[in-house]
């Protein structure tokens, strides 16, 4: 090979990519390497490569010979001593043991445990016989969420829904569970132990429907799950839950429409109407109910359904006034409003606020406000055109109604009965809630008309008795208190005050209308607070636990 050929081969080899062996050739150095002659000679034994985060020589802190080895995060620190421990961690007398009465309703027992700190909750008792290998945690959580969904969709309060979910989990041996309930979201978290990851599941409530028969069936299922003498397996619980969801309503559609008309007629009698007013209010309410069903079938939101349903009673009342019929047309409109006022949602919203569930309470009250605005728009539209065409509607036409106590008591009982039918209650509860509604109106009438007491105070006391009797009846039957209280509050709803406010606004007397609407809001709040206070009074005197039971219900005090 000639010299020229050897030079060409050398140049070609230099243009080739270097192999791994060439990269580690000791003759080839990095561009960041220290030039020869400037490197500091190292002492023997020191590694050639050091970290840039290494501590310089002379700055290392001497390690103690008895350094504490790395331990668990849950181990007791070496500096802790029981003799020198501060008294703030454990009281001098120890943490009081909370013992729950065995024969108390599960609602009270679970509510007591939910209100106490997690560290002070007693361990679950072996209620259900665990299957081989322990309970299936995901399936237990799924069953718990499905039960909570039915209760929340049926109008139950957030605290009662959490108590039911907590009871189901403890029935199957899951003690470290934390249920959370908001207006549309249910979630539950279970942590098997302090060192294991928690398991969390959630469920969204898409649809809401009023069926107190289904609500009572769910309460019976939870009661059987928490009964130490009854064994309900997961499969049996799922089967019963599926039957509850598939059950048909106890009353057909035509019965609901008839009940809606009778409710409006009874409410018109409460505010001074006669037989003709009763029939006119019933006809207008039934027509509005059918129009609302038509709108629901077309997929319109509930806001527009309430707007459409409020128009026929108002239109019939204005028509009777324009025809110069010697009847109280305003009583017809007031009776129609009684059938539309969202008293059930209002009571549930205020109850959630009083028990500390402020997000759910805000959502429920916002729902009530939207429904009420829909009613206002429907009635004001009809009243505005009625006044424009010459209707002479007198806001004082329904006053002076204290001279018929027996008729009003019968009308209040009929109103509660029809309200119970609209709520799809069990037939065994209709009689009790009817009597409770008669008692509520009797107390209100005696205080308001005979005693000349403020209507707000009279309404609050009557609603408190309704809540008290409802809670006692529900605990006697180990069921929900809603079927015994909601329908009984029907005669106390502020239908007349609402109508007077709307009529004054339609006649351009805005100040008087706002005053009347404020009175209606005050009466509604008095109903909600009264029924909740009556329920709490009934729980106060029931035996729920030991002497420490009130301590378990203590909440934060703002500091």
C-alpha positions as CSV (number, residue, x, y, z in Angstrom):
1,X,0.0,0.0,0.0
2,X,1.4,3.4,-1.0
3,X,1.8,6.3,1.4
4,X,-1.1,8.2,-0.3
5,X,-3.4,5.2,0.2
6,X,-2.4,4.9,3.8
7,X,-3.2,8.6,4.4
8,X,-6.7,8.2,2.8
9,X,-7.4,5.2,5.0
10,X,-6.3,7.1,8.1
11,X,-8.6,10.1,7.2
12,X,-11.6,7.7,6.6
13,X,-11.1,6.0,10.0
14,X,-11.0,9.4,11.7
15,X,-14.4,10.3,10.1
16,X,-16.0,7.1,11.4
17,X,-18.0,7.3,14.8
18,X,-15.9,6.3,17.7
19,X,-16.7,3.0,19.4
20,X,-17.3,2.5,23.1
21,X,-13.7,1.4,23.5
22,X,-12.5,4.6,21.9
23,X,-14.7,6.7,24.2
24,X,-13.1,5.3,27.2
25,X,-9.5,5.5,25.9
26,X,-7.4,7.0,28.7
27,X,-5.6,9.2,26.2
28,X,-8.9,11.0,25.3
29,X,-10.1,13.4,28.0
30,X,-13.2,15.6,28.5
31,X,-13.2,19.2,27.6
32,X,-14.1,19.9,31.2
33,X,-11.2,17.9,32.5
34,X,-8.5,19.8,34.5
35,X,-5.4,20.3,32.3
36,X,-2.3,18.4,33.1
37,X,-0.1,19.9,35.7
38,X,-3.0,21.8,37.4
39,X,-4.6,18.8,39.1
40,X,-4.2,18.6,42.9
41,X,-2.5,15.4,44.0
42,X,-4.8,13.3,46.1
43,X,-3.9,11.4,49.2
44,X,-3.8,7.7,49.2
45,X,-7.1,5.9,49.8
46,X,-9.4,8.7,48.7
47,X,-11.8,7.9,45.8
48,X,-11.0,9.7,42.5
49,X,-14.6,10.7,42.0
50,X,-16.4,12.9,44.6
51,X,-20.0,14.3,44.6
52,X,-20.5,18.0,44.1
53,X,-22.8,17.8,47.2
54,X,-20.2,16.3,49.4
55,X,-19.4,18.1,52.6
56,X,-15.9,19.6,52.5
57,X,-13.2,18.2,54.7
58,X,-13.2,19.5,58.2
59,X,-16.9,20.3,58.3
60,X,-18.3,16.8,58.9
61,X,-20.1,16.6,62.2
62,X,-19.1,13.7,64.3
63,X,-21.8,11.0,64.4
64,X,-22.7,9.8,67.9
65,X,-21.8,6.3,68.5
66,X,-25.3,5.3,69.6
67,X,-27.4,6.9,66.8
68,X,-31.0,5.9,66.8
69,X,-31.8,3.5,63.9
70,X,-34.5,4.4,61.4
71,X,-37.9,3.1,62.6
72,X,-41.6,3.2,61.7
73,X,-43.5,6.4,61.5
74,X,-46.0,5.0,63.9
75,X,-43.4,4.0,66.6
76,X,-43.2,5.9,69.9
77,X,-40.4,8.5,69.8
78,X,-37.4,7.8,72.0
79,X,-37.9,11.1,73.8
80,X,-41.4,10.2,75.0
81,X,-42.0,9.2,78.5
82,X,-45.4,8.4,80.1
83,X,-44.2,10.1,83.3
84,X,-43.4,13.4,81.6
85,X,-46.3,13.4,79.1
86,X,-48.5,16.5,79.1
87,X,-51.9,16.1,80.5
88,X,-53.5,17.6,77.4
89,X,-53.4,14.4,75.4
90,X,-55.5,12.3,77.8
91,X,-57.7,13.6,80.6
92,X,-56.7,12.7,84.2
93,X,-59.8,10.6,84.6
94,X,-59.3,9.0,81.2
95,X,-61.4,9.2,78.0
96,X,-65.1,8.4,79.0
97,X,-66.5,5.2,77.5
98,X,-69.5,5.8,75.3
99,X,-71.9,2.8,75.6
100,X,-74.9,2.8,73.4
101,X,-78.3,1.4,74.5
102,X,-79.1,-1.8,72.7
103,X,-82.8,-1.1,72.2
104,X,-82.4,2.4,70.9
105,X,-83.2,3.1,67.3
106,X,-80.2,2.8,64.9
107,X,-80.7,6.4,63.8
108,X,-79.9,7.7,67.3
109,X,-77.0,5.3,67.9
110,X,-75.4,6.1,64.5
111,X,-76.0,9.8,64.9
112,X,-74.3,9.7,68.3
113,X,-71.2,8.1,66.8
114,X,-71.0,10.4,63.8
115,X,-71.0,13.4,66.1
116,X,-68.1,12.2,68.3
117,X,-64.4,12.3,67.3
118,X,-63.0,9.4,65.3
119,X,-60.6,8.4,68.0
120,X,-63.4,8.0,70.6
121,X,-65.7,5.9,68.6
122,X,-66.3,2.4,70.1
123,X,-65.3,-0.6,68.1
124,X,-68.1,-2.2,66.1
125,X,-69.9,-5.1,67.6
126,X,-70.1,-8.4,65.6
127,X,-73.6,-7.7,64.3
128,X,-73.4,-9.6,61.0
129,X,-71.7,-13.0,60.7
130,X,-68.7,-12.4,58.5
131,X,-68.3,-14.8,55.6
132,X,-65.2,-16.8,55.0
133,X,-62.4,-14.4,54.2
134,X,-64.1,-11.4,55.6
135,X,-66.6,-9.0,53.9
136,X,-66.1,-7.9,50.4
137,X,-65.2,-4.2,51.0
138,X,-66.0,-2.8,47.5
139,X,-69.4,-4.5,47.5
140,X,-70.3,-3.3,51.0
141,X,-69.4,0.2,50.0
142,X,-71.5,-0.1,46.8
143,X,-74.5,-1.3,48.8
144,X,-74.0,1.5,51.3
145,X,-74.0,4.1,48.5
146,X,-77.1,2.7,46.8
147,X,-79.0,2.8,50.1
148,X,-77.8,6.4,50.7
149,X,-78.9,7.3,47.2
150,X,-82.5,6.2,47.7
151,X,-82.7,8.1,51.0
152,X,-81.2,11.3,49.7
153,X,-83.4,11.2,46.5
154,X,-86.4,10.6,48.7
155,X,-85.9,13.9,50.6
156,X,-84.2,12.6,53.8
157,X,-81.9,15.0,55.6
158,X,-78.1,14.8,55.1
159,X,-77.4,13.8,58.7
160,X,-79.9,10.9,58.6
161,X,-78.4,9.7,55.3
162,X,-74.9,9.6,56.8
163,X,-76.2,7.8,59.8
164,X,-77.8,5.1,57.6
165,X,-74.6,4.7,55.5
166,X,-72.6,4.5,58.7
167,X,-74.9,1.9,60.1
168,X,-74.7,-0.4,57.0
169,X,-70.9,-0.3,57.0
170,X,-70.6,-1.1,60.7
171,X,-73.2,-3.9,60.3
172,X,-70.7,-5.7,58.0
173,X,-67.7,-5.0,60.2
174,X,-66.2,-1.9,58.5
175,X,-65.4,0.4,61.4
176,X,-63.1,2.9,59.9
177,X,-65.6,4.4,57.5
178,X,-66.3,8.1,56.8
179,X,-69.5,8.8,54.8
180,X,-69.9,12.2,53.2
181,X,-73.2,13.6,51.8
182,X,-73.8,16.7,49.7
183,X,-76.8,17.7,47.6
184,X,-76.0,15.5,44.6
185,X,-72.9,13.5,45.6
186,X,-72.4,10.6,48.0
187,X,-69.0,9.3,48.9
188,X,-67.6,6.9,51.5
189,X,-64.0,6.0,52.5
190,X,-62.9,2.9,54.3
191,X,-59.3,2.5,55.7
192,X,-58.6,-1.1,56.8
193,X,-55.8,0.0,59.1
194,X,-53.5,2.9,59.8
195,X,-50.8,1.6,57.5
196,X,-53.0,0.5,54.5
197,X,-54.4,2.6,51.7
198,X,-58.0,3.8,52.1
199,X,-60.7,2.5,49.7
200,X,-63.1,5.3,48.4
201,X,-66.2,5.1,46.4
202,X,-68.8,7.7,45.3
203,X,-72.2,7.9,43.6
204,X,-74.1,10.8,42.1
205,X,-77.8,11.4,42.6
206,X,-79.3,12.1,39.2
207,X,-83.0,12.0,39.8
208,X,-85.2,12.9,42.8
209,X,-88.6,11.5,43.4
210,X,-91.1,11.7,46.3
211,X,-92.1,8.2,47.5
212,X,-92.3,7.8,51.2
213,X,-93.3,4.1,50.8
214,X,-89.9,3.4,49.3
215,X,-88.3,5.5,52.0
216,X,-89.9,3.4,54.7
217,X,-88.8,0.2,53.0
218,X,-85.2,1.4,53.0
219,X,-85.4,2.2,56.7
220,X,-86.7,-1.3,57.4
221,X,-83.8,-2.8,55.5
222,X,-81.3,-0.8,57.4
223,X,-83.0,-1.7,60.7
224,X,-82.7,-5.4,59.8
225,X,-79.1,-5.0,58.9
226,X,-78.3,-3.5,62.3
227,X,-80.4,-6.0,64.2
228,X,-78.0,-8.4,66.1
229,X,-80.6,-11.2,65.9
230,X,-81.1,-11.0,62.1
231,X,-78.5,-12.1,59.6
232,X,-78.8,-10.4,56.2
233,X,-76.1,-11.4,53.7
234,X,-74.9,-9.1,51.0
235,X,-76.8,-11.0,48.3
236,X,-80.0,-10.9,50.3
237,X,-79.5,-7.1,50.9
238,X,-79.0,-6.5,47.2
239,X,-82.1,-8.6,46.4
240,X,-84.2,-6.6,48.8
241,X,-82.8,-3.3,47.6
242,X,-83.7,-4.3,44.0
243,X,-87.2,-5.1,45.0
244,X,-87.5,-1.7,46.7
245,X,-86.4,0.1,43.5
246,X,-88.8,-1.9,41.4
247,X,-91.9,-1.5,43.6
248,X,-94.7,0.5,42.0
249,X,-96.2,3.5,43.7
250,X,-99.1,2.8,46.1
251,X,-101.4,5.3,44.4
252,X,-102.2,5.7,40.7
253,X,-101.9,8.9,38.7
254,X,-105.6,9.7,38.8
255,X,-105.6,9.4,42.6
256,X,-102.7,11.9,42.8
257,X,-104.5,14.4,40.6
258,X,-107.7,14.0,42.7
259,X,-105.7,14.4,45.9
260,X,-104.1,17.6,44.4
261,X,-107.5,19.0,43.8
262,X,-108.8,18.1,47.3
263,X,-105.7,19.6,48.9
264,X,-106.3,22.9,47.1
265,X,-110.0,22.9,48.0
266,X,-109.3,22.2,51.7
267,X,-106.7,25.0,51.8
268,X,-109.3,27.4,50.3
269,X,-111.7,26.5,53.1
270,X,-109.0,27.2,55.7
271,X,-108.8,30.8,54.4
272,X,-112.5,31.5,54.4
273,X,-113.9,29.8,51.3
274,X,-117.2,28.1,50.9
275,X,-118.4,25.1,48.8
276,X,-118.2,27.0,45.4
277,X,-114.7,28.2,46.3
278,X,-113.8,24.6,47.3
279,X,-114.9,23.2,43.9
280,X,-113.2,26.1,41.9
281,X,-109.9,25.7,43.7
282,X,-110.0,21.9,43.2
283,X,-110.7,22.3,39.5
284,X,-107.9,24.8,39.0
285,X,-105.4,22.7,40.9
286,X,-106.2,19.6,39.0
287,X,-105.9,21.4,35.7
288,X,-102.6,22.8,36.7
289,X,-101.4,19.4,37.8
290,X,-102.3,17.9,34.4
291,X,-100.5,20.7,32.6
292,X,-97.4,20.2,34.8
293,X,-97.5,16.4,33.9
294,X,-97.7,17.4,30.2
295,X,-94.7,19.7,30.6
296,X,-92.8,16.9,32.4
297,X,-93.5,14.5,29.6
298,X,-92.0,16.9,27.1
299,X,-88.8,17.2,29.2
300,X,-89.3,20.8,30.5
301,X,-87.4,21.6,33.7
302,X,-89.2,21.7,37.0
303,X,-89.1,25.5,37.1
304,X,-91.4,25.7,34.1
305,X,-93.6,23.0,35.5
306,X,-94.3,25.1,38.6
307,X,-94.9,28.2,36.5
308,X,-97.5,26.4,34.4
309,X,-99.2,24.7,37.3
310,X,-99.6,28.1,39.2
311,X,-101.6,29.7,36.3
312,X,-104.9,27.8,36.2
313,X,-105.9,28.5,39.9
314,X,-105.1,32.1,39.5
315,X,-107.0,32.3,36.2
316,X,-110.1,30.7,37.7
317,X,-110.0,33.1,40.6
318,X,-109.7,36.1,38.3
319,X,-112.5,34.8,36.1
320,X,-114.9,34.4,39.0
321,X,-114.1,38.0,40.0
322,X,-114.7,39.3,36.5
323,X,-118.0,37.4,36.3
324,X,-119.1,39.1,39.5
325,X,-119.8,35.8,41.2
326,X,-120.4,36.3,44.9
327,X,-117.4,34.2,46.0
328,X,-113.9,35.0,47.3
329,X,-111.8,34.6,44.3
330,X,-108.6,35.3,46.3
331,X,-109.4,32.2,48.4
332,X,-109.3,30.1,45.2
333,X,-105.9,31.4,44.3
334,X,-104.6,30.9,47.8
335,X,-105.8,27.3,47.8
336,X,-104.0,26.7,44.6
337,X,-100.8,28.0,46.0
338,X,-101.0,25.6,49.0
339,X,-100.6,22.7,46.6
340,X,-97.5,24.1,45.0
341,X,-95.4,25.6,47.9
342,X,-92.2,23.4,48.3
343,X,-92.6,22.9,52.0
344,X,-90.9,19.5,52.0
345,X,-87.7,20.9,50.4
346,X,-87.7,23.9,52.7
347,X,-87.9,21.9,55.9
348,X,-85.1,19.6,54.6
349,X,-82.9,22.6,53.7
350,X,-83.3,24.3,57.1
351,X,-82.8,21.0,58.9
352,X,-79.5,20.4,57.0
353,X,-78.3,23.9,57.9
354,X,-79.2,23.5,61.6
355,X,-77.3,20.2,61.8
356,X,-74.1,21.6,60.2
357,X,-74.5,20.5,56.5
358,X,-74.2,24.0,55.1
359,X,-73.4,23.1,51.5
360,X,-76.4,20.8,51.2
361,X,-78.6,23.3,53.0
362,X,-77.5,26.1,50.6
363,X,-78.3,23.9,47.6
364,X,-81.7,22.9,48.9
365,X,-82.7,26.4,49.8
366,X,-81.5,27.6,46.3
367,X,-83.8,24.9,44.8
368,X,-86.7,26.2,46.9
369,X,-86.0,29.8,45.8
370,X,-86.1,28.8,42.1
371,X,-89.3,26.8,42.5
372,X,-90.8,29.8,44.4
373,X,-89.8,32.2,41.7
374,X,-91.5,29.9,39.1
375,X,-94.7,30.1,41.2
376,X,-94.4,33.9,41.5
377,X,-94.0,34.3,37.7
378,X,-97.0,32.1,37.0
379,X,-99.3,33.9,39.4
380,X,-98.1,37.4,38.7
381,X,-98.6,36.9,35.0
382,X,-102.3,36.0,35.5
383,X,-102.9,38.7,38.2
384,X,-101.3,41.4,36.1
385,X,-103.6,40.7,33.1
386,X,-106.6,40.3,35.5
387,X,-106.0,43.7,37.0
388,X,-105.5,45.2,33.5
389,X,-108.9,44.0,32.3
390,X,-110.7,45.3,35.3
391,X,-110.5,42.7,38.0
392,X,-111.1,44.0,41.5
393,X,-109.2,41.7,43.7
394,X,-109.2,42.7,47.4
395,X,-106.3,41.6,49.6
396,X,-108.5,41.8,52.7
397,X,-111.1,39.4,51.3
398,X,-109.8,36.4,53.1
399,X,-109.4,38.0,56.5
400,X,-111.8,37.4,59.4
401,X,-111.7,33.6,59.3
402,X,-111.6,32.8,63.0
403,X,-115.3,32.1,63.3
404,X,-115.3,28.5,62.0
405,X,-112.9,26.4,64.2
406,X,-114.6,23.0,63.6
407,X,-114.7,23.5,59.8
408,X,-111.1,24.6,59.7
409,X,-110.0,21.6,61.8
410,X,-111.7,19.2,59.4
411,X,-110.3,21.1,56.4
412,X,-106.8,20.9,57.9
413,X,-107.1,17.1,58.4
414,X,-108.3,16.7,54.8
415,X,-105.4,18.8,53.7
416,X,-102.9,16.6,55.6
417,X,-104.5,13.4,54.3
418,X,-104.3,14.5,50.6
419,X,-100.8,15.7,51.1
420,X,-99.9,12.3,52.5
421,X,-101.3,10.7,49.3
422,X,-99.2,13.1,47.1
423,X,-96.1,12.0,49.0
424,X,-96.9,8.3,48.3
425,X,-97.0,7.3,51.9
426,X,-97.9,3.9,53.2
427,X,-101.6,3.5,54.0
428,X,-100.7,2.6,57.6
429,X,-99.2,6.1,58.2
430,X,-101.9,8.2,56.6
431,X,-104.2,8.1,59.6
432,X,-101.4,9.2,62.0
433,X,-100.3,12.1,59.9
434,X,-103.9,13.2,59.4
435,X,-104.4,13.4,63.2
436,X,-101.0,15.1,63.5
437,X,-102.1,17.8,61.0
438,X,-105.4,18.4,62.9
439,X,-103.4,18.9,66.2
440,X,-101.1,21.3,64.4
441,X,-103.9,23.5,63.2
442,X,-105.8,23.3,66.5
443,X,-102.7,24.6,68.4
444,X,-102.1,27.3,65.7
445,X,-105.7,28.4,65.8
446,X,-105.9,28.5,69.6
447,X,-102.7,30.6,69.8
448,X,-103.4,32.9,66.8
449,X,-107.1,33.6,67.0
450,X,-108.1,32.9,70.6
451,X,-104.8,34.0,72.2
452,X,-104.0,36.8,69.7
453,X,-100.4,35.7,69.6
454,X,-98.0,36.5,66.7
455,X,-98.6,34.3,63.7
456,X,-94.8,33.5,63.5
457,X,-94.7,32.3,67.1
458,X,-97.9,30.4,66.7
459,X,-96.6,28.6,63.6
460,X,-93.3,27.8,65.3
461,X,-95.0,26.2,68.3
462,X,-97.4,24.2,66.1
463,X,-94.6,23.0,63.9
464,X,-92.6,22.1,67.0
465,X,-95.4,19.8,68.2
466,X,-95.6,18.3,64.8
467,X,-91.9,17.5,64.9
468,X,-92.1,16.1,68.5
469,X,-95.0,13.8,67.7
470,X,-93.5,12.8,64.4
471,X,-90.3,11.7,66.0
472,X,-92.1,9.8,68.8
473,X,-94.2,7.9,66.3
474,X,-91.3,7.1,64.0
475,X,-89.3,5.7,66.9
476,X,-92.3,3.7,68.0
477,X,-92.4,2.1,64.6
478,X,-88.6,2.2,63.9
479,X,-89.1,4.2,60.7
480,X,-88.3,7.6,59.2
481,X,-89.9,10.6,60.7
482,X,-90.7,12.3,57.4
483,X,-94.0,10.4,56.7
484,X,-95.3,11.5,60.1
485,X,-94.2,15.2,59.9
486,X,-94.1,16.5,56.3
487,X,-97.8,16.1,55.5
488,X,-98.9,17.4,58.9
489,X,-97.1,20.7,58.1
490,X,-99.4,21.4,55.1
491,X,-102.0,23.5,57.0
492,X,-99.2,25.7,58.3
493,X,-97.7,26.7,54.9
494,X,-97.8,30.4,54.2
495,X,-100.2,30.3,51.2
496,X,-102.3,33.4,52.1
497,X,-99.3,35.6,52.9
498,X,-97.6,34.6,49.6
499,X,-100.8,35.5,47.6
500,X,-101.2,38.8,49.4
501,X,-97.6,39.8,48.5
502,X,-98.0,38.8,44.9
503,X,-101.3,40.6,44.6
504,X,-99.9,43.8,46.0
505,X,-97.0,43.7,43.6
506,X,-99.4,43.2,40.7
507,X,-101.3,46.3,41.8
508,X,-98.0,48.3,41.9
509,X,-97.9,48.4,45.7
510,X,-94.3,47.0,45.8
511,X,-93.6,48.0,49.4
512,X,-96.7,46.3,50.8
513,X,-96.0,43.2,48.6
514,X,-92.4,42.9,49.9
515,X,-93.7,43.2,53.5
516,X,-96.2,40.4,52.9
517,X,-93.6,38.2,51.1
518,X,-91.2,38.8,54.0
519,X,-93.9,37.6,56.4
520,X,-94.3,34.5,54.2
521,X,-90.6,33.8,54.4
522,X,-90.7,34.3,58.2
523,X,-93.5,31.8,58.5
524,X,-91.7,29.3,56.3
525,X,-88.5,29.6,58.5
526,X,-90.7,29.2,61.6
527,X,-92.1,26.0,60.3
528,X,-88.7,24.6,59.5
529,X,-87.0,25.6,62.7
530,X,-90.0,24.5,64.8
531,X,-90.2,21.0,63.4
532,X,-86.4,20.6,63.8
533,X,-86.5,21.9,67.3
534,X,-89.3,19.4,68.2
535,X,-87.3,16.6,66.8
536,X,-84.2,17.6,68.8
537,X,-86.3,17.8,72.0
538,X,-87.7,14.3,71.4
539,X,-84.1,13.0,71.1
540,X,-83.0,14.9,74.1
541,X,-85.3,13.0,76.4
542,X,-84.8,9.6,74.8
543,X,-82.2,7.2,76.2
544,X,-79.5,7.1,73.6
545,X,-76.4,6.2,75.6
546,X,-74.7,6.7,78.9
547,X,-74.0,9.9,80.8
548,X,-71.5,10.8,78.1
549,X,-74.0,10.9,75.3
550,X,-74.4,14.7,75.2
551,X,-70.6,15.0,75.0
552,X,-70.7,12.9,71.9
553,X,-73.1,15.4,70.3
554,X,-70.9,18.4,71.1
555,X,-69.8,20.5,68.1
556,X,-67.3,23.3,67.6
557,X,-67.9,26.5,69.4
558,X,-66.2,28.9,67.1
559,X,-62.7,28.9,68.6
